[in-house]
Amino acid sequence: MGSSVRELAGATPATRDRYVDLLRVASLGAVVLGHWLMAAVTPDGVGNLLAVVPALQPLTWLLQVMPVFFFVGGFSHALSYRSLLRKRPDRPDRPRPERSAEGAEGSEDSVYSAFLRARLQRLLRPTMVFVLVWGAAALLVQLLGGGGGLTGVTLRMVTQPLWFIGIYLAMVAFTPPLLKLHERYGWGAFAGLAGAAVAVDVLRFAAGVPYVEFLNFAFVWLAVHQLGFLRADGRIRRPVLLAGSGLLTAGALVAFGPYPLSMVGMPGEKVSNMAPPTLALLCLGLWLVGAVELLRAPAARLLERPRVWRTVVAANGVAMTAFLWHLTAMFGVYGAMLALDVELPAPASAAWWAQVPLRIALAAALTAGLVAAFRAFERPAPAPPGAAGATGAGPLAALGATFCLLGVLGLSMVGFGGLLDGRTALLIAIPVSAPAAVAMTLGGWLLVERAGRTGR
């Protein structure tokens, strides 16, 4: 592993934006650490430290870094899709009179399917392994009559971070049309998505329109993703203005509007800034994007150091695997403590804070072990031969991505608890069980793979 990382780091092109790689690793790392810190586990269940100590909620304005990850995703997706477009056979600078308009469309379809396959592989291969391993474990536990106490909580909660995978899948699927809008309208495309997010919150809070708030899962996160397109084209020229306006607007919305202070969901709150996302969270995204852009120059100098860059390269190679399994490690640590009769102090007590370093160290060690076991599935498979000439692959790939999106989101909501009882959760007003969600995800992945392998 060490030698391959050294080779990858040494082969990095001079034109690569290393800061983007650092942001990807740092944002996922912040999410993992945040989950480990916020979990207030007791023998009776799991609470949230931010609900126990509300004074800590302003920290979420710094540590709710999912907007940064989606921003980085927009940057990477723009570069990746444009690279595939440049390689397609019917490029304008490669005229082929004998090719019909239908052939050109087929080529663009194949670019889309190749793009989806390449981006989804890095997400879905480790995700499907996680889902299948946990599904089998949950079934075995419940067949043996278990599933109560902390085990039941774990079965319900361990899939919750999969919502992030679902939203990211949507961003990948929408990249080609939204990139075209960006190339035509620039900041206007972002403004359109942001304006739609404003309209949704007005309809939600002022007019009381039911269910409209769920549209902001698309509008808010796709607007943040659009900022990545702008970054790819060098159009974020005043990060101070972006950060300042985002921070001030978010502050005003929280102070004078219906938005809560915390930028992560709180148990029992009627309104969450996260699920579904609100205009306040979009403004937080502006603040964070502007802030990380201000740190770009000093971070770039730091990343020129070989040892630092090798660390970032190594972390990027296992980041998704670590993200998927970090809650497994956390609940494993708490389960071991209960099995060994180690006292779990009251959350936020002096004894609880004194125990934090040990719990995090143990969770990190267990996560490292799980990464060592499953990291091979994060390595992308080689592109299939002959796929570049595929015709009609685009719609098939889009259908597969849709099934993956719905399946992963459904599983994040229903969890693996109550498998034998037929437990369901509502996904866009449709009850979805864990087996159905797994089947949708697996079926969608197979469709994307088939689209990528379909040749003329």
C-alpha positions as CSV (number, residue, x, y, z in Angstrom):
1,M,0.0,0.0,0.0
2,G,2.8,2.4,1.0
3,S,4.7,2.0,-2.3
4,S,1.6,2.4,-4.4
5,V,0.7,5.6,-2.6
6,R,4.2,6.9,-3.0
7,E,4.0,6.1,-6.8
8,L,0.6,7.8,-7.1
9,A,1.8,10.8,-5.2
10,G,4.9,11.0,-7.3
11,A,3.0,10.7,-10.6
12,T,0.6,13.6,-9.7
13,P,0.4,16.0,-12.7
14,A,1.6,19.6,-12.0
15,T,-1.8,20.8,-13.1
16,R,-3.8,18.9,-10.5
17,D,-5.6,20.9,-7.9
18,R,-4.4,19.2,-4.8
19,Y,-6.5,21.5,-2.6
20,V,-9.6,19.8,-3.8
21,D,-8.4,16.4,-2.7
22,L,-7.6,17.8,0.7
23,L,-11.1,19.3,1.0
24,R,-12.6,16.0,0.1
25,V,-10.7,14.1,2.8
26,A,-11.1,16.9,5.4
27,S,-14.8,17.2,4.9
28,L,-15.5,13.5,5.3
29,G,-13.1,13.4,8.2
30,A,-15.0,16.2,9.9
31,V,-18.3,14.3,9.5
32,V,-16.9,11.2,11.0
33,L,-15.4,13.0,13.9
34,G,-18.6,15.0,14.4
35,H,-20.7,11.8,14.6
36,W,-18.3,10.3,17.1
37,L,-18.5,13.4,19.3
38,M,-22.3,14.1,19.0
39,A,-23.4,10.6,19.8
40,A,-24.7,10.6,23.4
41,V,-25.0,6.8,23.9
42,T,-26.6,5.4,27.1
43,P,-27.8,1.9,27.9
44,D,-31.3,3.2,27.0
45,G,-30.5,4.6,23.6
46,V,-28.7,7.2,21.6
47,G,-29.2,11.0,22.0
48,N,-27.4,14.0,20.6
49,L,-24.8,16.0,22.6
50,L,-26.0,19.2,20.9
51,A,-29.4,18.7,22.4
52,V,-27.9,18.0,25.9
53,V,-25.6,21.1,25.6
54,P,-27.4,23.6,23.3
55,A,-24.5,26.1,23.8
56,L,-22.4,23.9,21.5
57,Q,-24.8,24.3,18.6
58,P,-23.0,27.4,17.1
59,L,-20.1,25.0,16.4
60,T,-22.2,23.4,13.6
61,W,-21.7,26.6,11.6
62,L,-18.0,25.5,11.3
63,L,-18.3,21.7,11.5
64,Q,-21.4,21.1,9.2
65,V,-19.1,20.6,6.2
66,M,-21.3,18.6,3.9
67,P,-21.7,21.7,1.7
68,V,-17.9,21.6,1.2
69,F,-18.0,18.0,0.0
70,F,-20.8,18.7,-2.5
71,F,-19.0,21.8,-3.7
72,V,-15.9,19.7,-4.3
73,G,-18.0,17.1,-6.1
74,G,-19.2,19.8,-8.5
75,F,-15.7,20.8,-9.3
76,S,-14.6,17.2,-9.9
77,H,-17.7,16.2,-11.9
78,A,-17.2,19.2,-14.3
79,L,-13.6,18.2,-15.0
80,S,-14.4,14.5,-15.4
81,Y,-17.4,15.0,-17.7
82,R,-15.6,17.5,-19.9
83,S,-12.6,15.2,-20.2
84,L,-14.9,12.4,-21.5
85,L,-16.5,14.8,-24.0
86,R,-13.1,15.8,-25.3
87,K,-12.4,12.1,-26.0
88,R,-15.6,11.2,-27.8
89,P,-15.4,10.3,-31.5
90,D,-17.8,13.0,-32.8
91,R,-16.0,16.0,-31.3
92,P,-16.4,19.2,-33.4
93,D,-12.6,19.2,-34.2
94,R,-12.9,15.6,-35.5
95,P,-15.6,15.9,-38.2
96,R,-16.9,12.7,-39.6
97,P,-19.4,13.4,-42.4
98,E,-20.4,9.7,-42.6
99,R,-21.7,9.8,-39.0
100,S,-25.4,10.6,-38.8
101,A,-27.0,12.8,-36.2
102,E,-28.3,9.6,-34.6
103,G,-24.7,8.4,-34.3
104,A,-23.6,11.6,-32.7
105,E,-26.4,11.3,-30.2
106,G,-25.4,7.7,-29.4
107,S,-21.9,8.9,-28.8
108,E,-23.1,11.5,-26.3
109,D,-25.3,8.8,-24.7
110,S,-22.2,6.7,-24.3
111,V,-20.3,9.6,-22.7
112,Y,-23.1,10.0,-20.2
113,S,-23.2,6.2,-19.4
114,A,-19.4,6.1,-19.1
115,F,-19.4,9.1,-16.8
116,L,-22.1,7.6,-14.6
117,R,-20.4,4.2,-14.4
118,A,-17.0,5.8,-13.5
119,R,-18.4,8.0,-10.8
120,L,-20.9,5.5,-9.4
121,Q,-18.4,2.7,-9.1
122,R,-16.4,4.5,-6.5
123,L,-19.6,5.0,-4.5
124,L,-21.6,1.9,-5.1
125,R,-19.0,-0.9,-5.0
126,P,-18.1,-0.2,-1.3
127,T,-21.7,0.8,-0.5
128,M,-23.1,-2.5,-1.8
129,V,-20.5,-4.5,0.2
130,F,-21.5,-2.5,3.3
131,V,-25.2,-3.1,2.6
132,L,-24.9,-6.8,2.0
133,V,-22.7,-7.4,5.0
134,W,-25.0,-5.5,7.3
135,G,-28.1,-7.0,5.8
136,A,-26.8,-10.5,6.3
137,A,-25.7,-9.7,9.9
138,A,-29.1,-8.1,10.7
139,L,-31.0,-11.1,9.4
140,L,-28.9,-13.5,11.4
141,V,-29.3,-11.4,14.6
142,Q,-33.1,-11.3,14.2
143,L,-33.4,-15.0,13.3
144,L,-31.6,-15.7,16.6
145,G,-34.1,-13.6,18.5
146,G,-31.8,-10.5,19.0
147,G,-32.3,-7.0,18.0
148,G,-33.1,-5.3,21.3
149,G,-31.2,-2.7,23.3
150,L,-28.1,-1.1,21.7
151,T,-28.1,-3.8,19.0
152,G,-31.5,-2.7,17.8
153,V,-30.4,1.0,17.9
154,T,-27.4,0.0,15.8
155,L,-29.5,-1.8,13.2
156,R,-31.7,1.2,12.8
157,M,-29.0,3.9,12.8
158,V,-26.0,2.4,11.0
159,T,-27.5,3.1,7.6
160,Q,-28.4,6.7,8.2
161,P,-25.2,8.2,6.6
162,L,-26.3,6.6,3.3
163,W,-28.5,9.7,2.7
164,F,-25.3,11.4,1.7
165,I,-24.6,8.7,-0.9
166,G,-28.1,9.1,-2.3
167,I,-27.8,12.9,-2.7
168,Y,-24.4,12.5,-4.3
169,L,-25.9,10.1,-6.8
170,A,-28.4,12.7,-7.8
171,M,-25.6,15.2,-8.3
172,V,-23.8,12.8,-10.6
173,A,-26.9,12.1,-12.6
174,F,-27.7,15.8,-13.1
175,T,-24.2,16.9,-13.9
176,P,-24.5,17.0,-17.8
177,P,-27.7,19.1,-18.0
178,L,-26.7,21.4,-15.2
179,L,-23.2,21.8,-16.6
180,K,-24.8,23.0,-19.8
181,L,-26.9,25.5,-17.9
182,H,-23.7,26.7,-16.1
183,E,-21.8,27.1,-19.4
184,R,-24.7,29.2,-20.8
185,Y,-25.7,31.3,-17.8
186,G,-22.8,31.1,-15.3
187,W,-23.8,32.6,-12.0
188,G,-27.4,32.8,-13.4
189,A,-27.7,29.0,-13.2
190,F,-26.8,29.1,-9.5
191,A,-29.1,32.0,-8.9
192,G,-32.0,30.0,-10.5
193,L,-31.5,27.1,-8.2
194,A,-31.1,29.4,-5.2
195,G,-34.2,31.3,-6.2
196,A,-36.1,28.0,-6.4
197,A,-34.9,27.1,-2.8
198,V,-36.2,30.5,-1.6
199,A,-39.6,29.9,-3.3
200,V,-39.8,26.5,-1.6
201,D,-39.2,27.9,1.9
202,V,-41.7,30.7,1.3
203,L,-44.4,28.2,0.2
204,R,-43.4,26.0,3.2
205,F,-43.3,28.6,6.0
206,A,-45.5,31.4,4.8
207,A,-48.2,29.5,2.8
208,G,-48.1,26.2,4.7
209,V,-48.0,24.1,1.5
210,P,-47.5,20.5,2.6
211,Y,-44.6,18.4,1.3
212,V,-43.1,21.2,-0.8
213,E,-40.1,21.3,1.5
214,F,-38.8,18.0,0.1
215,L,-38.0,19.8,-3.2
216,N,-35.1,21.5,-1.4
217,F,-33.2,18.2,-1.2
218,A,-32.7,19.0,-4.9
219,F,-32.6,22.8,-5.1
220,V,-30.3,23.4,-2.1
221,W,-27.7,20.7,-2.7
222,L,-27.7,21.2,-6.5
223,A,-27.1,24.9,-5.9
224,V,-24.0,24.1,-3.8
225,H,-22.9,21.6,-6.4
226,Q,-23.2,24.4,-9.0
227,L,-20.7,26.4,-7.0
228,G,-18.2,23.7,-7.9
229,F,-18.8,24.3,-11.6
230,L,-18.1,28.0,-11.0
231,R,-14.9,27.0,-9.1
232,A,-13.8,24.8,-12.0
233,D,-14.0,27.8,-14.4
234,G,-12.3,30.2,-12.0
235,R,-15.4,32.3,-11.5
236,I,-15.3,32.5,-7.7
237,R,-13.1,35.6,-7.7
238,R,-14.3,37.3,-4.4
239,P,-14.5,34.6,-1.7
240,V,-14.6,37.2,1.0
241,L,-17.8,38.6,-0.4
242,L,-19.2,35.0,-0.8
243,A,-18.3,34.1,2.8
244,G,-19.5,37.4,4.3
245,S,-22.8,37.5,2.5
246,G,-23.5,33.8,3.3
247,L,-22.7,34.2,7.0
248,L,-24.7,37.4,7.4
249,T,-27.7,36.1,5.6
250,A,-27.7,32.8,7.5
251,G,-27.4,34.8,10.8
252,A,-30.4,37.0,9.8
253,L,-32.5,34.0,8.8
254,V,-31.9,32.3,12.1
255,A,-32.3,35.4,14.2
256,F,-35.6,36.7,12.5
257,G,-36.9,33.7,10.7
258,P,-38.3,30.2,11.5
259,Y,-34.9,28.5,11.2
260,P,-33.2,26.8,14.2
261,L,-29.7,27.7,15.3
262,S,-28.2,24.2,14.7
263,M,-27.2,23.3,11.2
264,V,-27.7,19.6,11.9
265,G,-30.9,17.9,12.9
266,M,-31.9,18.0,16.5
267,P,-34.2,15.4,18.1
268,G,-37.7,16.7,18.7
269,E,-37.3,19.9,16.7
270,K,-40.2,20.8,14.4
271,V,-37.9,22.3,11.8
272,S,-34.5,21.0,10.8
273,N,-32.0,22.8,8.6
274,M,-30.8,19.5,7.3
275,A,-33.7,17.2,6.5
276,P,-35.0,18.7,4.3
277,P,-32.4,21.4,3.8
278,T,-33.4,25.0,4.1
279,L,-32.4,28.3,2.7
280,A,-30.4,28.9,5.9
281,L,-28.3,25.8,5.1
282,L,-27.7,27.1,1.6
283,C,-26.4,30.4,3.0
284,L,-24.2,28.4,5.4
285,G,-22.8,26.6,2.2
286,L,-21.9,30.0,0.8
287,W,-20.1,31.0,4.0
288,L,-18.2,27.7,4.1
289,V,-17.3,27.7,0.3
290,G,-16.0,31.3,0.6
291,A,-14.1,30.4,3.8
292,V,-12.3,27.4,2.3
293,E,-11.5,29.4,-0.8
294,L,-9.7,32.0,1.3
295,L,-7.5,29.2,2.7
296,R,-6.6,28.0,-0.7
297,A,-3.2,29.6,-1.2
298,P,-1.6,28.6,2.2
299,A,-3.1,25.1,1.9
300,A,-1.6,24.7,-1.6
301,R,1.9,25.6,-0.3
302,L,1.5,23.0,2.4
303,L,0.4,20.3,-0.1
304,E,3.7,20.8,-2.0
305,R,5.4,18.9,0.8
306,P,5.8,15.3,-0.4
307,R,4.8,13.8,3.0
308,V,1.7,15.9,3.3
309,W,0.6,15.1,-0.2
310,R,1.2,11.3,0.3
311,T,-1.0,11.4,3.4
312,V,-3.8,13.1,1.4
313,V,-3.5,10.6,-1.5
314,A,-3.6,7.6,1.0
315,A,-6.6,9.1,2.8
316,N,-8.5,9.7,-0.5
317,G,-8.0,6.0,-1.4
318,V,-10.0,4.8,1.6
319,A,-12.2,7.8,2.5
320,M,-15.5,6.4,1.3
321,T,-14.9,3.0,3.1
322,A,-14.1,4.8,6.3
323,F,-17.2,6.9,6.0
324,L,-19.4,3.9,5.4
325,W,-18.1,1.9,8.4
326,H,-17.4,4.6,11.0
327,L,-20.7,4.2,12.8
328,T,-20.2,0.5,12.9
329,A,-17.0,1.1,14.7
330,M,-18.5,3.6,17.1
331,F,-21.4,1.3,18.1
332,G,-18.9,-1.6,18.3
333,V,-16.9,0.4,20.9
334,Y,-20.0,1.2,22.9
335,G,-21.2,-2.4,22.7
336,A,-17.9,-3.7,23.9
337,M,-18.0,-1.2,26.9
338,L,-21.4,-2.5,27.9
339,A,-20.4,-6.1,27.5
340,L,-17.4,-5.5,29.8
341,D,-19.6,-3.6,32.3
342,V,-17.7,-0.3,31.7
343,E,-19.8,2.5,33.0
344,L,-21.3,4.9,30.4
345,P,-21.3,8.3,32.2
346,A,-24.2,10.7,31.7
347,P,-23.6,12.7,28.4
348,A,-21.8,16.0,28.9
349,S,-20.8,15.1,32.5
350,A,-17.1,15.5,33.5
351,A,-16.6,11.8,33.4
352,W,-18.2,11.6,29.9
353,W,-15.8,14.3,28.6
354,A,-12.8,12.5,30.2
355,Q,-13.8,9.4,28.4
356,V,-14.0,11.1,25.0
357,P,-10.4,10.7,23.9
358,L,-10.4,6.9,24.7
359,R,-13.7,6.3,22.9
360,I,-12.5,8.2,19.8
361,A,-9.1,6.4,19.8
362,L,-10.9,3.0,20.0
363,A,-13.4,4.0,17.3
364,A,-10.6,5.2,15.0
365,A,-8.6,1.9,15.6
366,L,-11.7,-0.2,14.8
367,T,-12.5,1.9,11.7
368,A,-8.9,1.3,10.5
369,G,-9.4,-2.4,10.9
370,L,-12.6,-2.3,8.9
371,V,-11.0,-0.2,6.2
372,A,-8.2,-2.7,6.0
373,A,-10.8,-5.4,5.5
374,F,-12.9,-3.7,2.9
375,R,-10.8,-1.1,1.2
376,A,-10.2,-3.2,-1.9
377,F,-13.8,-2.6,-3.0
378,E,-13.2,1.1,-3.2
379,R,-10.7,0.6,-6.1
380,P,-12.5,1.3,-9.4
381,A,-12.7,-1.5,-11.9
382,P,-11.2,-0.8,-15.4
383,A,-13.5,0.6,-18.0
384,P,-15.0,-2.0,-20.3
385,P,-13.6,-2.3,-23.8
386,G,-15.9,-1.1,-26.6
387,A,-18.2,1.0,-24.4
388,A,-17.3,4.2,-26.2
389,G,-19.5,3.4,-29.2
390,A,-22.6,2.4,-27.2
391,T,-25.9,3.6,-28.5
392,G,-28.9,4.1,-26.2
393,A,-26.8,3.6,-23.1
394,G,-27.6,7.0,-21.6
395,P,-31.3,6.4,-20.8
396,L,-30.4,3.0,-19.3
397,A,-27.7,4.5,-17.2
398,A,-30.1,7.3,-16.0
399,L,-32.7,4.7,-15.1
400,G,-30.1,2.7,-13.1
401,A,-28.9,5.8,-11.3
402,T,-32.6,6.6,-10.3
403,F,-33.1,3.2,-8.8
404,C,-29.8,3.5,-6.9
405,L,-30.8,6.9,-5.6
406,L,-34.2,5.8,-4.4
407,G,-32.8,2.5,-2.9
408,V,-30.0,4.2,-1.0
409,L,-32.3,6.9,0.3
410,G,-34.9,4.4,1.3
411,L,-32.3,2.3,3.2
412,S,-31.0,5.3,5.0
413,M,-34.5,5.9,6.3
414,V,-35.7,2.4,7.2
415,G,-32.4,0.8,8.5
416,F,-32.0,-2.9,9.1
417,G,-34.2,-3.0,12.3
418,G,-37.4,-5.0,12.1
419,L,-36.4,-7.0,9.0
420,L,-38.6,-9.9,10.0
421,D,-41.5,-7.6,11.0
422,G,-41.8,-5.9,7.6
423,R,-40.7,-2.5,9.0
424,T,-41.1,0.3,6.4
425,A,-40.3,4.0,6.1
426,L,-42.0,6.6,3.8
427,L,-40.0,7.5,0.7
428,I,-41.8,10.2,-1.3
429,A,-45.1,9.0,0.2
430,I,-44.4,5.3,-0.7
431,P,-43.6,2.7,2.1
432,V,-40.2,1.1,1.5
433,S,-38.8,-1.9,3.4
434,A,-35.1,-2.7,3.7
435,P,-35.2,-5.7,1.3
436,A,-37.0,-3.5,-1.3
437,A,-34.4,-0.7,-0.9
438,V,-31.5,-3.2,-1.2
439,A,-33.1,-4.7,-4.3
440,M,-33.6,-1.2,-5.9
441,T,-30.0,-0.3,-5.2
442,L,-28.6,-3.5,-6.5
443,G,-30.8,-3.5,-9.6
444,G,-29.9,0.1,-10.4
445,W,-26.2,-0.6,-10.1
446,L,-26.5,-3.6,-12.5
447,L,-28.3,-1.3,-15.0
448,V,-25.5,1.3,-14.8
449,E,-22.9,-1.5,-15.3
450,R,-24.9,-2.9,-18.2
451,A,-25.1,0.6,-19.8
452,G,-21.4,1.0,-19.4
453,R,-20.7,-2.4,-21.1
454,T,-23.1,-2.1,-24.0
455,G,-21.2,-1.8,-27.2
456,R,-22.2,-1.3,-30.7
